[in-house]
Amino acid sequence: MIDFRDEVEEKGIVVVDNISEMPIYGEPYISKDFVYCICHSGHLDAEYDTHTIRYSPQDVTILYPMHVILAESATEDYRSTLVVVSEKKFQKQIGRLTYRSKFRYEQAPGFHLSREQYDDVMCIVNAMRVVNRIALPSRVTMLDNLMEVLLQLTDHFRSLSGLEPVFAPQKLSARYIETVIEHHRKEHSVSFYANELCLSPKYFSNIIKQETGKSAKYWITYYIMVEAKLLLRTRPDMNIQEIGDYLGFDDQTSFCRTFKKFLGVTPTEYRSDFK
């Protein structure tokens, strides 16, 4: 795969064409970038956190930073284009544009475009490619504006696809998820996060449920389990007890019980599937 890391860091937003494979097959990795993917041909099978993705022609997939991605396989004719937004650019500007749809895309990252919608999306991506190539003095502003158009258009097409509607702006939920990502290894109680956000636990829980469709406790467990899966696959030097300790569980039994309840298998069974 083409190494585009330096260009992403330099320009903030980069269009990467002719992607035919993923960086790592069979091993999970975490990207710090925001990635907008458009599939042109072939198929890619992957796992995004706890979700299985079948990536097919005219599919759009939006991948948020700091999620676990596991590429399983790709056909020989697989080709896609990526619009990659650097971690710095995402945190500074693009992230605020995606608050309203963050949870929907995290739960269902991709959807299929009609041929007309695919052509419309590619028109915007082509314009971004031209702006980057010519390097006009106003390039940064132009790319930011084109990215905003691309995201709004994609949200509109998603709403027409029959999937659940995107959320209205969710500043509390976005702040909550950021706080969970920071503290989930040590803090497992809803009351801790409610206190961090200066709200009563009951009111806080009601708002999170309204905005995301999931309980506040679900999101804590969700991010713990995402990291547990990553550790079970990539850290053979850590036993089950050590992983549970690292993730803030009082004992191995409580870790195993939570893991099985959330994922349907024990940590040992899950790890054995990847040996």
C-alpha positions as protocol buffer text, in pm:
chain_id: "A"
residue {
  index: 1
  type: MET
  ca { x: 0 y: 0 z: 0 }
}
residue {
  index: 2
  type: ILE
  ca { x: 115 y: 357 z: -75 }
}
residue {
  index: 3
  type: ASP
  ca { x: 268 y: 530 z: 229 }
}
residue {
  index: 4
  type: PHE
  ca { x: 74 y: 856 z: 256 }
}
residue {
  index: 5
  type: ARG
  ca { x: 132 y: 935 z: 626 }
}
residue {
  index: 6
  type: ASP
  ca { x: 369 y: 1228 z: 569 }
}
residue {
  index: 7
  type: GLU
  ca { x: 137 y: 1387 z: 313 }
}
residue {
  index: 8
  type: VAL
  ca { x: -164 y: 1354 z: 546 }
}
residue {
  index: 9
  type: GLU
  ca { x: 26 y: 1523 z: 830 }
}
residue {
  index: 10
  type: GLU
  ca { x: 146 y: 1802 z: 600 }
}
residue {
  index: 11
  type: LYS
  ca { x: -182 y: 1880 z: 418 }
}
residue {
  index: 12
  type: GLY
  ca { x: -447 y: 1778 z: 672 }
}
residue {
  index: 13
  type: ILE
  ca { x: -685 y: 1638 z: 409 }
}
residue {
  index: 14
  type: VAL
  ca { x: -558 y: 1407 z: 135 }
}
residue {
  index: 15
  type: VAL
  ca { x: -726 y: 1204 z: -140 }
}
residue {
  index: 16
  type: VAL
  ca { x: -555 y: 865 z: -184 }
}
residue {
  index: 17
  type: ASP
  ca { x: -647 y: 674 z: -499 }
}
residue {
  index: 18
  type: ASN
  ca { x: -605 y: 318 z: -622 }
}
residue {
  index: 19
  type: ILE
  ca { x: -611 y: 154 z: -280 }
}
residue {
  index: 20
  type: SER
  ca { x: -598 y: -221 z: -341 }
}
residue {
  index: 21
  type: GLU
  ca { x: -521 y: -359 z: 5 }
}
residue {
  index: 22
  type: MET
  ca { x: -521 y: -276 z: 375 }
}
residue {
  index: 23
  type: PRO
  ca { x: -204 y: -207 z: 579 }
}
residue {
  index: 24
  type: ILE
  ca { x: -230 y: -531 z: 780 }
}
residue {
  index: 25
  type: TYR
  ca { x: -432 y: -846 z: 718 }
}
residue {
  index: 26
  type: GLY
  ca { x: -536 y: -1070 z: 1005 }
}
residue {
  index: 27
  type: GLU
  ca { x: -418 y: -832 z: 1275 }
}
residue {
  index: 28
  type: PRO
  ca { x: -614 y: -544 z: 1430 }
}
residue {
  index: 29
  type: TYR
  ca { x: -485 y: -190 z: 1421 }
}
residue {
  index: 30
  type: ILE
  ca { x: -609 y: 150 z: 1537 }
}
residue {
  index: 31
  type: SER
  ca { x: -605 y: 452 z: 1307 }
}
residue {
  index: 32
  type: LYS
  ca { x: -579 y: 801 z: 1454 }
}
residue {
  index: 33
  type: ASP
  ca { x: -716 y: 954 z: 1134 }
}
residue {
  index: 34
  type: PHE
  ca { x: -1071 y: 1009 z: 1010 }
}
residue {
  index: 35
  type: VAL
  ca { x: -1114 y: 808 z: 690 }
}
residue {
  index: 36
  type: TYR
  ca { x: -1385 y: 840 z: 424 }
}
residue {
  index: 37
  type: CYS
  ca { x: -1377 y: 533 z: 195 }
}
residue {
  index: 38
  type: ILE
  ca { x: -1538 y: 487 z: -149 }
}
residue {
  index: 39
  type: CYS
  ca { x: -1523 y: 142 z: -305 }
}
residue {
  index: 40
  type: HIS
  ca { x: -1497 y: 125 z: -685 }
}
residue {
  index: 41
  type: SER
  ca { x: -1458 y: -247 z: -752 }
}
residue {
  index: 42
  type: GLY
  ca { x: -1408 y: -582 z: -584 }
}
residue {
  index: 43
  type: HIS
  ca { x: -1483 y: -666 z: -220 }
}
residue {
  index: 44
  type: LEU
  ca { x: -1314 y: -623 z: 115 }
}
residue {
  index: 45
  type: ASP
  ca { x: -1413 y: -815 z: 430 }
}
residue {
  index: 46
  type: ALA
  ca { x: -1318 y: -648 z: 757 }
}
residue {
  index: 47
  type: GLU
  ca { x: -1420 y: -599 z: 1116 }
}
residue {
  index: 48
  type: TYR
  ca { x: -1471 y: -255 z: 1270 }
}
residue {
  index: 49
  type: ASP
  ca { x: -1478 y: -283 z: 1649 }
}
residue {
  index: 50
  type: THR
  ca { x: -1753 y: -542 z: 1697 }
}
residue {
  index: 51
  type: HIS
  ca { x: -1910 y: -497 z: 1352 }
}
residue {
  index: 52
  type: THR
  ca { x: -1847 y: -706 z: 1040 }
}
residue {
  index: 53
  type: ILE
  ca { x: -1817 y: -507 z: 716 }
}
residue {
  index: 54
  type: ARG
  ca { x: -1855 y: -635 z: 361 }
}
residue {
  index: 55
  type: TYR
  ca { x: -1719 y: -353 z: 147 }
}
residue {
  index: 56
  type: SER
  ca { x: -1859 y: -363 z: -209 }
}
residue {
  index: 57
  type: PRO
  ca { x: -1864 y: -139 z: -521 }
}
residue {
  index: 58
  type: GLN
  ca { x: -2042 y: 197 z: -470 }
}
residue {
  index: 59
  type: ASP
  ca { x: -2026 y: 158 z: -92 }
}
residue {
  index: 60
  type: VAL
  ca { x: -1925 y: 448 z: 128 }
}
residue {
  index: 61
  type: THR
  ca { x: -1772 y: 371 z: 467 }
}
residue {
  index: 62
  type: ILE
  ca { x: -1683 y: 632 z: 729 }
}
residue {
  index: 63
  type: LEU
  ca { x: -1426 y: 530 z: 988 }
}
residue {
  index: 64
  type: TYR
  ca { x: -1380 y: 745 z: 1297 }
}
residue {
  index: 65
  type: PRO
  ca { x: -1044 y: 775 z: 1475 }
}
residue {
  index: 66
  type: MET
  ca { x: -935 y: 541 z: 1753 }
}
residue {
  index: 67
  type: HIS
  ca { x: -1143 y: 240 z: 1652 }
}
residue {
  index: 68
  type: VAL
  ca { x: -1014 y: -111 z: 1600 }
}
residue {
  index: 69
  type: ILE
  ca { x: -1000 y: -224 z: 1237 }
}
residue {
  index: 70
  type: LEU
  ca { x: -928 y: -583 z: 1134 }
}
residue {
  index: 71
  type: ALA
  ca { x: -894 y: -654 z: 761 }
}
residue {
  index: 72
  type: GLU
  ca { x: -973 y: -1017 z: 684 }
}
residue {
  index: 73
  type: SER
  ca { x: -940 y: -1044 z: 305 }
}
residue {
  index: 74
  type: ALA
  ca { x: -981 y: -860 z: -25 }
}
residue {
  index: 75
  type: THR
  ca { x: -1045 y: -975 z: -379 }
}
residue {
  index: 76
  type: GLU
  ca { x: -776 y: -919 z: -642 }
}
residue {
  index: 77
  type: ASP
  ca { x: -987 y: -654 z: -816 }
}
residue {
  index: 78
  type: TYR
  ca { x: -1052 y: -455 z: -498 }
}
residue {
  index: 79
  type: ARG
  ca { x: -997 y: -82 z: -557 }
}
residue {
  index: 80
  type: SER
  ca { x: -1104 y: 215 z: -348 }
}
residue {
  index: 81
  type: THR
  ca { x: -1038 y: 583 z: -287 }
}
residue {
  index: 82
  type: LEU
  ca { x: -976 y: 724 z: 60 }
}
residue {
  index: 83
  type: VAL
  ca { x: -1024 y: 1078 z: 181 }
}
residue {
  index: 84
  type: VAL
  ca { x: -798 y: 1087 z: 487 }
}
residue {
  index: 85
  type: VAL
  ca { x: -823 y: 1362 z: 748 }
}
residue {
  index: 86
  type: SER
  ca { x: -530 y: 1393 z: 988 }
}
residue {
  index: 87
  type: GLU
  ca { x: -579 y: 1359 z: 1362 }
}
residue {
  index: 88
  type: LYS
  ca { x: -493 y: 1728 z: 1411 }
}
residue {
  index: 89
  type: LYS
  ca { x: -735 y: 1847 z: 1142 }
}
residue {
  index: 90
  type: PHE
  ca { x: -1012 y: 1621 z: 1271 }
}
residue {
  index: 91
  type: GLN
  ca { x: -977 y: 1746 z: 1628 }
}
residue {
  index: 92
  type: LYS
  ca { x: -950 y: 2109 z: 1524 }
}
residue {
  index: 93
  type: GLN
  ca { x: -1232 y: 2134 z: 1273 }
}
residue {
  index: 94
  type: ILE
  ca { x: -1375 y: 1828 z: 1099 }
}
residue {
  index: 95
  type: GLY
  ca { x: -1483 y: 1655 z: 1420 }
}
residue {
  index: 96
  type: ARG
  ca { x: -1736 y: 1927 z: 1497 }
}
residue {
  index: 97
  type: LEU
  ca { x: -1899 y: 1870 z: 1156 }
}
residue {
  index: 98
  type: THR
  ca { x: -1953 y: 1501 z: 1232 }
}
residue {
  index: 99
  type: TYR
  ca { x: -2097 y: 1518 z: 1586 }
}
residue {
  index: 100
  type: ARG
  ca { x: -2452 y: 1481 z: 1458 }
}
residue {
  index: 101
  type: SER
  ca { x: -2379 y: 1153 z: 1279 }
}
residue {
  index: 102
  type: LYS
  ca { x: -2095 y: 1008 z: 1487 }
}
residue {
  index: 103
  type: PHE
  ca { x: -2290 y: 736 z: 1669 }
}
residue {
  index: 104
  type: ARG
  ca { x: -2484 y: 620 z: 1365 }
}
residue {
  index: 105
  type: TYR
  ca { x: -2169 y: 570 z: 1160 }
}
residue {
  index: 106
  type: GLU
  ca { x: -1990 y: 403 z: 1449 }
}
residue {
  index: 107
  type: GLN
  ca { x: -2271 y: 149 z: 1474 }
}
residue {
  index: 108
  type: ALA
  ca { x: -2318 y: 110 z: 1096 }
}
residue {
  index: 109
  type: PRO
  ca { x: -2009 y: 256 z: 923 }
}
residue {
  index: 110
  type: GLY
  ca { x: -2114 y: 198 z: 564 }
}
residue {
  index: 111
  type: PHE
  ca { x: -2402 y: 209 z: 319 }
}
residue {
  index: 112
  type: HIS
  ca { x: -2459 y: 165 z: -53 }
}
residue {
  index: 113
  type: LEU
  ca { x: -2487 y: 453 z: -301 }
}
residue {
  index: 114
  type: SER
  ca { x: -2696 y: 459 z: -615 }
}
residue {
  index: 115
  type: ARG
  ca { x: -2502 y: 516 z: -935 }
}
residue {
  index: 116
  type: GLU
  ca { x: -2609 y: 882 z: -945 }
}
residue {
  index: 117
  type: GLN
  ca { x: -2513 y: 933 z: -579 }
}
residue {
  index: 118
  type: TYR
  ca { x: -2178 y: 764 z: -636 }
}
residue {
  index: 119
  type: ASP
  ca { x: -2110 y: 1000 z: -930 }
}
residue {
  index: 120
  type: ASP
  ca { x: -2205 y: 1302 z: -717 }
}
residue {
  index: 121
  type: VAL
  ca { x: -1972 y: 1195 z: -436 }
}
residue {
  index: 122
  type: MET
  ca { x: -1687 y: 1139 z: -682 }
}
residue {
  index: 123
  type: CYS
  ca { x: -1737 y: 1488 z: -830 }
}
residue {
  index: 124
  type: ILE
  ca { x: -1661 y: 1639 z: -491 }
}
residue {
  index: 125
  type: VAL
  ca { x: -1368 y: 1404 z: -432 }
}
residue {
  index: 126
  type: ASN
  ca { x: -1229 y: 1491 z: -775 }
}
residue {
  index: 127
  type: ALA
  ca { x: -1251 y: 1862 z: -687 }
}
residue {
  index: 128
  type: MET
  ca { x: -1059 y: 1794 z: -365 }
}
residue {
  index: 129
  type: ARG
  ca { x: -793 y: 1610 z: -563 }
}
residue {
  index: 130
  type: VAL
  ca { x: -753 y: 1907 z: -803 }
}
residue {
  index: 131
  type: VAL
  ca { x: -730 y: 2161 z: -521 }
}
residue {
  index: 132
  type: ASN
  ca { x: -457 y: 1959 z: -350 }
}
residue {
  index: 133
  type: ARG
  ca { x: -263 y: 1915 z: -674 }
}
residue {
  index: 134
  type: ILE
  ca { x: -265 y: 2280 z: -778 }
}
residue {
  index: 135
  type: ALA
  ca { x: -184 y: 2401 z: -424 }
}
residue {
  index: 136
  type: LEU
  ca { x: -365 y: 2733 z: -448 }
}
residue {
  index: 137
  type: PRO
  ca { x: -306 y: 2989 z: -172 }
}
residue {
  index: 138
  type: SER
  ca { x: -661 y: 2928 z: -49 }
}
residue {
  index: 139
  type: ARG
  ca { x: -618 y: 2549 z: -64 }
}
residue {
  index: 140
  type: VAL
  ca { x: -680 y: 2485 z: 306 }
}
residue {
  index: 141
  type: THR
  ca { x: -1006 y: 2681 z: 312 }
}
residue {
  index: 142
  type: MET
  ca { x: -1124 y: 2525 z: -12 }
}
residue {
  index: 143
  type: LEU
  ca { x: -1054 y: 2172 z: 114 }
}
residue {
  index: 144
  type: ASP
  ca { x: -1231 y: 2241 z: 443 }
}
residue {
  index: 145
  type: ASN
  ca { x: -1536 y: 2368 z: 255 }
}
residue {
  index: 146
  type: LEU
  ca { x: -1537 y: 2072 z: 15 }
}
residue {
  index: 147
  type: MET
  ca { x: -1506 y: 1829 z: 307 }
}
residue {
  index: 148
  type: GLU
  ca { x: -1807 y: 1989 z: 472 }
}
residue {
  index: 149
  type: VAL
  ca { x: -2008 y: 1955 z: 150 }
}
residue {
  index: 150
  type: LEU
  ca { x: -1899 y: 1592 z: 118 }
}
residue {
  index: 151
  type: LEU
  ca { x: -2004 y: 1508 z: 473 }
}
residue {
  index: 152
  type: GLN
  ca { x: -2341 y: 1682 z: 446 }
}
residue {
  index: 153
  type: LEU
  ca { x: -2415 y: 1519 z: 113 }
}
residue {
  index: 154
  type: THR
  ca { x: -2321 y: 1178 z: 254 }
}
residue {
  index: 155
  type: ASP
  ca { x: -2550 y: 1229 z: 553 }
}
residue {
  index: 156
  type: HIS
  ca { x: -2832 y: 1315 z: 313 }
}
residue {
  index: 157
  type: PHE
  ca { x: -2772 y: 1008 z: 97 }
}
residue {
  index: 158
  type: ARG
  ca { x: -2757 y: 790 z: 408 }
}
residue {
  index: 159
  type: SER
  ca { x: -3096 y: 920 z: 520 }
}
residue {
  index: 160
  type: LEU
  ca { x: -3235 y: 827 z: 177 }
}
residue {
  index: 161
  type: SER
  ca { x: -3087 y: 477 z: 192 }
}
residue {
  index: 162
  type: GLY
  ca { x: -3344 y: 343 z: 436 }
}
residue {
  index: 163
  type: LEU
  ca { x: -3106 y: 336 z: 733 }
}
residue {
  index: 164
  type: GLU
  ca { x: -3202 y: 509 z: 1055 }
}
residue {
  index: 165
  type: PRO
  ca { x: -3192 y: 890 z: 1032 }
}
residue {
  index: 166
  type: VAL
  ca { x: -2880 y: 1069 z: 1147 }
}
residue {
  index: 167
  type: PHE
  ca { x: -2887 y: 1240 z: 1484 }
}
residue {
  index: 168
  type: ALA
  ca { x: -2925 y: 1606 z: 1551 }
}
residue {
  index: 169
  type: PRO
  ca { x: -2612 y: 1764 z: 1702 }
}
residue {
  index: 170
  type: GLN
  ca { x: -2505 y: 1569 z: 2010 }
}
residue {
  index: 171
  type: LYS
  ca { x: -2250 y: 1771 z: 2199 }
}
residue {
  index: 172
  type: LEU
  ca { x: -2312 y: 1596 z: 2531 }
}
residue {
  index: 173
  type: SER
  ca { x: -2282 y: 1250 z: 2377 }
}
residue {
  index: 174
  type: ALA
  ca { x: -1967 y: 1344 z: 2188 }
}
residue {
  index: 175
  type: ARG
  ca { x: -1809 y: 1478 z: 2507 }
}
residue {
  index: 176
  type: TYR
  ca { x: -1918 y: 1165 z: 2690 }
}
residue {
  index: 177
  type: ILE
  ca { x: -1757 y: 931 z: 2436 }
}
residue {
  index: 178
  type: GLU
  ca { x: -1434 y: 1131 z: 2447 }
}
residue {
  index: 179
  type: THR
  ca { x: -1435 y: 1102 z: 2827 }
}
residue {
  index: 180
  type: VAL
  ca { x: -1504 y: 727 z: 2811 }
}
residue {
  index: 181
  type: ILE
  ca { x: -1215 y: 674 z: 2569 }
}
residue {
  index: 182
  type: GLU
  ca { x: -986 y: 858 z: 2811 }
}
residue {
  index: 183
  type: HIS
  ca { x: -1097 y: 687 z: 3135 }
}
residue {
  index: 184
  type: HIS
  ca { x: -1255 y: 348 z: 3050 }
}
residue {
  index: 185
  type: ARG
  ca { x: -956 y: 147 z: 3173 }
}
residue {
  index: 186
  type: LYS
  ca { x: -1008 y: 269 z: 3528 }
}
residue {
  index: 187
  type: GLU
  ca { x: -1362 y: 406 z: 3557 }
}
residue {
  index: 188
  type: HIS
  ca { x: -1658 y: 177 z: 3486 }
}
residue {
  index: 189
  type: SER
  ca { x: -1941 y: 360 z: 3665 }
}
residue {
  index: 190
  type: VAL
  ca { x: -2193 y: 591 z: 3502 }
}
residue {
  index: 191
  type: SER
  ca { x: -2182 y: 820 z: 3805 }
}
residue {
  index: 192
  type: PHE
  ca { x: -1813 y: 897 z: 3744 }
}
residue {
  index: 193
  type: TYR
  ca { x: -1883 y: 1023 z: 3390 }
}
residue {
  index: 194
  type: ALA
  ca { x: -2194 y: 1213 z: 3498 }
}
residue {
  index: 195
  type: ASN
  ca { x: -1983 y: 1388 z: 3759 }
}
residue {
  index: 196
  type: GLU
  ca { x: -1712 y: 1465 z: 3504 }
}
residue {
  index: 197
  type: LEU
  ca { x: -1977 y: 1634 z: 3288 }
}
residue {
  index: 198
  type: CYS
  ca { x: -2137 y: 1811 z: 3588 }
}
residue {
  index: 199
  type: LEU
  ca { x: -2476 y: 1638 z: 3566 }
}
residue {
  index: 200
  type: SER
  ca { x: -2681 y: 1416 z: 3792 }
}
residue {
  index: 201
  type: PRO
  ca { x: -2650 y: 1045 z: 3699 }
}
residue {
  index: 202
  type: LYS
  ca { x: -3022 y: 1011 z: 3625 }
}
residue {
  index: 203
  type: TYR
  ca { x: -3045 y: 1317 z: 3398 }
}
residue {
  index: 204
  type: PHE
  ca { x: -2716 y: 1228 z: 3232 }
}
residue {
  index: 205
  type: SER
  ca { x: -2830 y: 871 z: 3162 }
}
residue {
  index: 206
  type: ASN
  ca { x: -3157 y: 991 z: 3012 }
}
residue {
  index: 207
  type: ILE
  ca { x: -2984 y: 1232 z: 2775 }
}
residue {
  index: 208
  type: ILE
  ca { x: -2731 y: 974 z: 2655 }
}
residue {
  index: 209
  type: LYS
  ca { x: -3011 y: 725 z: 2591 }
}
residue {
  index: 210
  type: GLN
  ca { x: -3209 y: 983 z: 2394 }
}
residue {
  index: 211
  type: GLU
  ca { x: -2913 y: 1091 z: 2184 }
}
residue {
  index: 212
  type: THR
  ca { x: -2753 y: 756 z: 2107 }
}
residue {
  index: 213
  type: GLY
  ca { x: -3026 y: 498 z: 2147 }
}
residue {
  index: 214
  type: LYS
  ca { x: -2801 y: 312 z: 2390 }
}
residue {
  index: 215
  type: SER
  ca { x: -2758 y: 334 z: 2768 }
}
residue {
  index: 216
  type: ALA
  ca { x: -2465 y: 521 z: 2918 }
}
residue {
  index: 217
  type: LYS
  ca { x: -2341 y: 192 z: 3065 }
}
residue {
  index: 218
  type: TYR
  ca { x: -2343 y: 32 z: 2719 }
}
residue {
  index: 219
  type: TRP
  ca { x: -2083 y: 278 z: 2589 }
}
residue {
  index: 220
  type: ILE
  ca { x: -1850 y: 217 z: 2883 }
}
residue {
  index: 221
  type: THR
  ca { x: -1866 y: -159 z: 2826 }
}
residue {
  index: 222
  type: TYR
  ca { x: -1841 y: -113 z: 2449 }
}
residue {
  index: 223
  type: TYR
  ca { x: -1503 y: 62 z: 2463 }
}
residue {
  index: 224
  type: ILE
  ca { x: -1372 y: -175 z: 2729 }
}
residue {
  index: 225
  type: MET
  ca { x: -1461 y: -471 z: 2509 }
}
residue {
  index: 226
  type: VAL
  ca { x: -1309 y: -313 z: 2197 }
}
residue {
  index: 227
  type: GLU
  ca { x: -978 y: -281 z: 2376 }
}
residue {
  index: 228
  type: ALA
  ca { x: -1012 y: -626 z: 2534 }
}
residue {
  index: 229
  type: LYS
  ca { x: -1049 y: -780 z: 2188 }
}
residue {
  index: 230
  type: LEU
  ca { x: -743 y: -592 z: 2065 }
}
residue {
  index: 231
  type: LEU
  ca { x: -532 y: -709 z: 2360 }
}
residue {
  index: 232
  type: LEU
  ca { x: -647 y: -1069 z: 2330 }
}
residue {
  index: 233
  type: ARG
  ca { x: -539 y: -1072 z: 1965 }
}
residue {
  index: 234
  type: THR
  ca { x: -215 y: -878 z: 1982 }
}
residue {
  index: 235
  type: ARG
  ca { x: -70 y: -933 z: 2331 }
}
residue {
  index: 236
  type: PRO
  ca { x: -1 y: -1306 z: 2375 }
}
residue {
  index: 237
  type: ASP
  ca { x: 239 y: -1208 z: 2655 }
}
residue {
  index: 238
  type: MET
  ca { x: -60 y: -1096 z: 2868 }
}
residue {
  index: 239
  type: ASN
  ca { x: -279 y: -1363 z: 3029 }
}
residue {
  index: 240
  type: ILE
  ca { x: -653 y: -1319 z: 3088 }
}
residue {
  index: 241
  type: GLN
  ca { x: -601 y: -1201 z: 3445 }
}
residue {
  index: 242
  type: GLU
  ca { x: -349 y: -936 z: 3337 }
}
residue {
  index: 243
  type: ILE
  ca { x: -579 y: -805 z: 3064 }
}
residue {
  index: 244
  type: GLY
  ca { x: -868 y: -784 z: 3312 }
}
residue {
  index: 245
  type: ASP
  ca { x: -646 y: -598 z: 3559 }
}
residue {
  index: 246
  type: TYR
  ca { x: -529 y: -357 z: 3286 }
}
residue {
  index: 247
  type: LEU
  ca { x: -891 y: -281 z: 3198 }
}
residue {
  index: 248
  type: GLY
  ca { x: -988 y: -207 z: 3557 }
}
residue {
  index: 249
  type: PHE
  ca { x: -1172 y: -524 z: 3662 }
}
residue {
  index: 250
  type: ASP
  ca { x: -1150 y: -636 z: 4025 }
}
residue {
  index: 251
  type: ASP
  ca { x: -1088 y: -997 z: 3931 }
}
residue {
  index: 252
  type: GLN
  ca { x: -1072 y: -1235 z: 3635 }
}
residue {
  index: 253
  type: THR
  ca { x: -1421 y: -1369 z: 3700 }
}
residue {
  index: 254
  type: SER
  ca { x: -1590 y: -1031 z: 3659 }
}
residue {
  index: 255
  type: PHE
  ca { x: -1390 y: -961 z: 3342 }
}
residue {
  index: 256
  type: CYS
  ca { x: -1482 y: -1298 z: 3189 }
}
residue {
  index: 257
  type: ARG
  ca { x: -1847 y: -1260 z: 3286 }
}
residue {
  index: 258
  type: THR
  ca { x: -1871 y: -912 z: 3128 }
}
residue {
  index: 259
  type: PHE
  ca { x: -1686 y: -1025 z: 2814 }
}
residue {
  index: 260
  type: LYS
  ca { x: -1913 y: -1324 z: 2758 }
}
residue {
  index: 261
  type: LYS
  ca { x: -2230 y: -1126 z: 2824 }
}
residue {
  index: 262
  type: PHE
  ca { x: -2130 y: -861 z: 2570 }
}
residue {
  index: 263
  type: LEU
  ca { x: -1970 y: -1081 z: 2301 }
}
residue {
  index: 264
  type: GLY
  ca { x: -2121 y: -1425 z: 2357 }
}
residue {
  index: 265
  type: VAL
  ca { x: -1791 y: -1608 z: 2413 }
}
residue {
  index: 266
  type: THR
  ca { x: -1531 y: -1617 z: 2690 }
}
residue {
  index: 267
  type: PRO
  ca { x: -1198 y: -1434 z: 2654 }
}
residue {
  index: 268
  type: THR
  ca { x: -1021 y: -1771 z: 2627 }
}
residue {
  index: 269
  type: GLU
  ca { x: -1253 y: -1888 z: 2349 }
}
residue {
  index: 270
  type: TYR
  ca { x: -1214 y: -1558 z: 2166 }
}
residue {
  index: 271
  type: ARG
  ca { x: -833 y: -1571 z: 2187 }
}
residue {
  index: 272
  type: SER
  ca { x: -819 y: -1933 z: 2071 }
}
residue {
  index: 273
  type: ASP
  ca { x: -1001 y: -1838 z: 1748 }
}
residue {
  index: 274
  type: PHE
  ca { x: -705 y: -1619 z: 1647 }
}
residue {
  index: 275
  type: LYS
  ca { x: -416 y: -1851 z: 1724 }
}
